[in-house]
Amino acid sequence: MKQFNFFNYFTKEEFYLTQAYGVNPSYYSKFNLLWHEGLDLGDLNDPQAWVRAVHDGIVIQDHDNHAGRNYGNTVVVWDDKQLCATYYCHLKENYVKKGQRVNAGDRLGLMGATGNVTGKHLHFNFVITDANGNRKYNTKAQNWGYLDPQHPLDPNAPKKMSGVEDYQVKWLNPVTNSEDTTMIQVENKVYEHLVNGATVRKEVAEYLVITDPDNASTDAFKKVLSGKDGYINQLQREKDEIQIRINNKEEELVRVNAQLTELLKNSQELTKELEEAQKVPIQLRRDIQALQDEKRALDDAWGKKFGNLTIEKQGIQTKLDQANEKIITLVNQQSKLYTVKEAVTILLNTIVSGRW
């Protein structure tokens, strides 16, 4: 049986277990996992909780940008001697770089709440690797190689998965190097912290709306806290559903933005065409104005010319009228002496000779 030795800096930093390995299979199935694939640890007191390496090794992953990552800011340390790797996830910040060698107890970063979380905690994973640092047992039936970091300490953890070699993880006290099993004791540590004194106990009971807060039993606290866990899980499911809807809306927004961009492009092209079209009536108006000016000039010239012709015509008509009157007079005066033909001939000759 292969044994892996880790140093329990979690208890030394006053971390406590909030979610064990192998629980909540229905919830983690949506992540294509068989169950919770690691350990979740919280911190009781320290607002700036240091996360330390539990073994010597090389940093093979260093994710500082948690956007889009379920694990958030993550550091992975590969133990090239024991051939295993450990994951330190949801960090607020990390202080190591890929390729850096670290020792057990070195600070990797600060506990945080990045990635897919409902609150500040450390998510810790354990995998067995080959000689090149590649994860072994990487199938869904083997939970993608994420193994129990407390095996075989936790009696409630799932049985060994098919195809996975016999192994055990031994946690050691960083000071004495003796075996340390304190991390498994979840409920007592949390409960002791919550009820550290009558005043705190009563305040917590009142906050949780427990009947008879002065004399509430441990079981009463556990019952209420268990109900809160169920409510939190329900809220988490609702949050996941909301996130899916948000993602769908974001995809829809991308499509609408693309459509708006295309419409804007078409609008710009139409505006350009309209501007060009508007230039045509402007030129037509100019051409019409020029033709109207030309027509007025022709009308003026024709008016002048027609007026002169009218005056000249009137003068000729007047002369003709006068000539007719003279003809009539001459005819009357010489009717006995001349014939009409003779009289007209004499009159015309007189006009032509200028003796009129």
C-alpha positions in Angstrom: 0.0 0.0 0.0 1.3 3.4 -1.0 1.5 6.0 1.8 1.5 9.8 1.3 2.7 12.0 4.2 1.3 15.5 4.6 1.9 18.1 7.3 -1.3 19.4 9.0 -0.8 23.1 8.7 -4.5 23.5 8.4 -5.2 22.7 12.1 -2.1 24.8 13.0 -3.6 27.8 11.2 -6.9 27.1 13.1 -8.8 26.0 9.9 -11.8 23.7 10.4 -13.5 21.3 8.0 -16.8 22.6 6.5 -17.4 20.0 3.9 -15.8 16.6 3.7 -14.8 14.5 0.7 -17.4 12.4 -1.0 -20.6 14.2 0.1 -23.4 15.9 -1.8 -23.3 13.6 -4.9 -26.5 15.1 -6.4 -25.2 18.7 -6.3 -21.8 17.9 -7.7 -23.2 15.8 -10.5 -23.8 19.0 -12.5 -20.0 19.5 -12.5 -19.7 15.9 -13.9 -18.3 14.7 -10.6 -19.3 11.7 -8.5 -19.4 13.8 -5.3 -17.4 16.6 -3.5 -13.9 16.0 -4.8 -11.9 17.5 -2.0 -12.0 19.1 1.4 -13.5 22.6 2.2 -11.9 24.4 5.1 -12.9 27.6 6.9 -11.1 29.8 9.4 -12.5 30.7 12.8 -10.7 33.9 13.6 -8.1 35.2 11.2 -9.4 37.7 8.6 -6.2 37.1 6.8 -5.8 33.3 6.9 -2.5 32.0 5.4 -2.7 28.9 3.2 0.5 26.8 3.4 1.9 23.9 1.5 1.4 20.6 3.2 4.4 19.0 1.5 7.5 19.8 -0.5 7.2 20.2 -4.2 7.1 22.3 -7.4 4.4 24.8 -8.3 2.9 23.5 -11.6 -0.1 25.7 -11.8 -0.5 29.4 -10.7 -3.8 30.9 -11.7 -4.1 34.6 -10.7 -7.1 35.5 -12.8 -10.1 33.7 -11.5 -12.6 34.9 -14.2 -14.6 32.0 -15.5 -12.9 29.4 -13.2 -14.9 27.4 -10.7 -11.8 27.0 -8.6 -11.0 30.7 -8.7 -7.4 31.7 -7.9 -5.6 28.4 -7.7 -2.1 27.0 -6.8 -1.2 23.4 -7.6 1.9 21.9 -6.0 3.4 18.6 -7.4 5.4 16.4 -5.0 8.0 14.9 -7.4 9.2 12.5 -4.6 5.9 11.1 -3.5 4.3 11.4 -6.9 1.2 13.3 -6.0 -0.2 16.8 -6.2 -2.4 19.0 -4.1 -4.7 21.9 -5.1 -5.3 25.0 -3.1 -8.4 26.8 -4.5 -10.5 30.0 -4.2 -7.5 32.0 -2.9 -7.9 35.7 -2.4 -4.3 36.1 -3.5 -1.3 33.8 -4.2 2.3 34.5 -3.7 4.1 31.8 -5.7 4.8 31.4 -9.4 4.8 28.4 -11.7 8.1 26.5 -11.6 8.9 27.7 -8.1 10.0 25.0 -5.6 8.3 25.2 -2.2 8.7 23.5 1.1 6.0 22.2 3.5 4.8 25.1 5.5 5.7 27.8 2.9 2.9 30.4 2.4 1.2 29.9 -0.9 -1.5 32.6 -0.6 -4.5 33.9 1.4 -7.8 32.1 1.9 -10.4 33.9 -0.2 -13.8 33.6 -2.0 -12.9 33.6 -5.7 -14.5 31.4 -8.3 -17.7 29.4 -7.7 -18.2 29.9 -4.0 -20.8 31.1 -1.5 -18.3 32.3 1.1 -14.6 32.5 2.0 -13.0 29.1 2.4 -10.1 26.9 1.1 -10.9 24.0 -1.3 -8.2 21.4 -1.1 -7.8 18.5 -3.6 -5.4 15.5 -3.7 -4.4 13.5 -6.8 -1.8 10.7 -7.4 0.5 11.4 -10.4 2.9 9.6 -12.6 6.6 10.3 -12.8 5.9 13.3 -15.2 3.4 15.0 -12.9 0.3 13.9 -14.9 -2.8 13.0 -12.9 -3.6 9.3 -12.8 -7.1 7.7 -12.7 -8.5 10.5 -14.8 -11.9 9.0 -15.6 -15.4 9.9 -14.4 -15.7 6.5 -12.8 -12.6 7.4 -10.7 -13.9 11.0 -10.0 -11.3 12.3 -12.4 -8.5 11.2 -10.1 -9.6 13.4 -7.2 -9.0 11.1 -4.2 -9.9 11.3 -0.5 -7.2 13.5 1.2 -8.0 11.8 4.5 -8.2 8.2 3.4 -8.6 6.0 5.4 -9.2 8.3 8.4 -12.7 9.5 7.4 -15.1 6.5 8.0 -17.9 8.3 6.1 -16.0 8.8 2.9 -16.8 6.6 -0.2 -15.1 3.3 -0.5 -12.1 3.0 -2.7 -12.9 3.5 -6.3 -12.4 0.7 -8.9 -9.0 0.7 -10.5 -7.4 3.0 -7.9 -4.3 1.5 -6.2 -4.4 0.9 -2.4 -3.2 4.0 -0.7 -3.4 6.0 2.6 -2.8 9.6 3.5 -1.0 10.2 6.8 -1.3 13.7 8.3 1.6 14.7 10.5 1.9 17.4 13.2 4.3 20.0 11.8 6.1 20.3 15.1 6.3 16.8 16.5 6.1 14.8 13.2 3.6 12.5 14.9 0.3 11.5 13.4 -2.3 14.2 13.6 -6.0 13.4 13.1 -7.5 16.7 14.4 -8.7 17.9 11.1 -11.5 15.3 11.0 -13.1 16.7 14.1 -15.4 19.2 12.5 -18.5 19.6 14.6 -16.8 19.9 18.0 -14.4 22.7 16.9 -17.1 24.8 15.2 -19.5 24.2 18.1 -16.9 25.1 20.7 -16.3 28.3 18.8 -20.0 29.2 18.5 -20.8 28.5 22.2 -17.6 29.8 23.8 -19.4 31.1 26.9 -23.0 31.6 27.9 -23.3 35.0 26.3 -22.1 33.9 22.9 -24.2 30.7 23.2 -27.4 32.7 23.9 -26.7 35.2 21.2 -26.1 32.4 18.6 -29.3 30.6 19.7 -31.3 33.8 19.5 -29.9 34.6 16.1 -30.8 31.0 14.9 -34.3 31.5 16.4 -33.9 28.4 18.7 -36.5 27.9 21.3 -35.3 28.5 24.9 -31.9 30.0 23.9 -30.7 29.9 27.5 -30.9 26.1 27.7 -30.7 25.0 24.1 -29.0 21.7 23.6 -26.3 20.7 21.2 -28.8 18.8 19.2 -31.0 21.9 18.8 -28.0 23.8 17.4 -27.2 20.9 15.0 -30.8 20.6 13.8 -31.1 24.3 13.0 -27.6 24.4 11.4 -28.5 21.3 9.3 -31.6 23.1 8.1 -29.5 26.2 7.3 -27.2 24.0 5.2 -30.2 22.7 3.3 -31.4 26.3 2.7 -27.9 27.3 1.6 -27.8 24.4 -0.8 -31.2 25.5 -2.2 -29.9 29.0 -2.6 -26.9 27.7 -4.3 -29.1 25.8 -6.8 -31.1 28.9 -7.4 -28.0 30.9 -7.8 -26.7 28.4 -10.4 -30.0 28.6 -12.3 -29.9 32.4 -12.2 -26.3 32.2 -13.5 -27.4 30.0 -16.4 -30.1 32.6 -17.2 -27.6 35.3 -17.0 -25.3 33.4 -19.4 -28.2 33.0 -21.8 -29.0 36.7 -21.6 -25.4 37.6 -22.2 -25.3 35.3 -25.3 -28.6 37.0 -26.4 -27.0 40.4 -25.8 -24.0 39.5 -28.0 -26.4 38.5 -30.8 -28.4 41.7 -30.4 -25.2 43.8 -30.4 -24.2 42.1 -33.6 -27.5 42.8 -35.2 -27.4 46.5 -34.0 -23.9 46.8 -35.5 -25.2 45.5 -38.8 -28.2 47.9 -38.7 -25.9 50.8 -37.9 -23.7 49.9 -40.9 -26.7 49.7 -43.2 -28.0 53.0 -41.7 -24.7 54.7 -42.4 -24.8 53.5 -46.0 -28.4 54.7 -46.5 -27.5 58.1 -45.0 -24.7 58.4 -47.5 -27.0 57.5 -50.3 -29.6 60.0 -49.1 -27.0 62.7 -48.9 -26.0 62.0 -52.5 -29.7 62.0 -53.6 -30.3 65.3 -51.9 -27.6 66.9 -54.1 -29.7 66.1 -57.2 -32.8 68.4 -56.4 -30.3 71.1 -55.4 -28.8 71.0 -58.9 -32.2 70.7 -60.5 -33.4 73.9 -58.7 -30.3 75.7 -59.9 -31.0 74.5 -63.5 -34.6 75.6 -63.3 -33.6 79.0 -61.9 -31.2 79.4 -64.8 -33.9 78.5 -67.4 -36.4 80.9 -65.7 -33.9 83.7 -65.9 -33.3 82.9 -69.5 -37.0 82.9 -70.2 -37.5 86.2 -68.5 -34.7 87.7 -70.6 -36.3 86.3 -73.8 -39.7 87.6 -72.7 -38.2 91.1 -72.1 -36.5 91.0 -75.5 -39.7 89.8 -77.3 -41.8 92.4 -75.5 -39.6 95.2 -76.6 -39.5 93.9 -80.2 -43.2 93.2 -80.3 -43.9 96.7 -78.9 -41.9 98.4 -81.7 -43.6 96.3 -84.4 -47.0 97.3 -83.0 -46.2 101.0 -83.1 -44.9 100.7 -86.6 -48.0 98.8 -87.7 -50.2 101.4 -86.1 -48.4 104.1 -88.1 -48.9 102.3 -91.4 -52.5 101.7 -90.6 -53.0 105.4 -89.9 -51.4 106.3 -93.2 -53.6 103.8 -95.0 -56.7 105.3 -93.3 -55.6 108.7 -94.3 -55.0 107.6 -97.9 -58.5 106.0 -98.1 -60.1 109.2 -96.9 -58.2 111.2 -99.7 -59.2 108.6 -102.3 -62.8 109.0 -101.3 -62.5 112.8 -101.4 -60.8 112.8 -104.8 -63.3 110.4 -106.2 -66.1 112.6 -105.0 -64.5 115.8 -106.4 -63.5 114.4 -109.8 -66.2 111.9 -110.4 -67.4 113.9 -113.4 -64.0 114.4 -114.9 -62.4 111.0 -114.3 -63.3 107.4 -113.9 -62.6 105.7 -110.6 -59.7 103.9 -112.1 -58.2 107.1 -113.4 -58.8 108.8 -110.1 -57.0 106.0 -108.2 -54.1 106.1 -110.7 -53.8 109.8 -110.3 -53.8 109.5 -106.5 -51.1 106.8 -106.4 -48.9 108.8 -108.6 -49.4 111.8 -106.4 -48.4 109.7 -103.3 -45.4 108.3 -105.1 -44.2 111.6 -106.4 -44.3 113.0 -102.9 -46.8 115.7 -103.8 -49.3 114.4 -101.2 
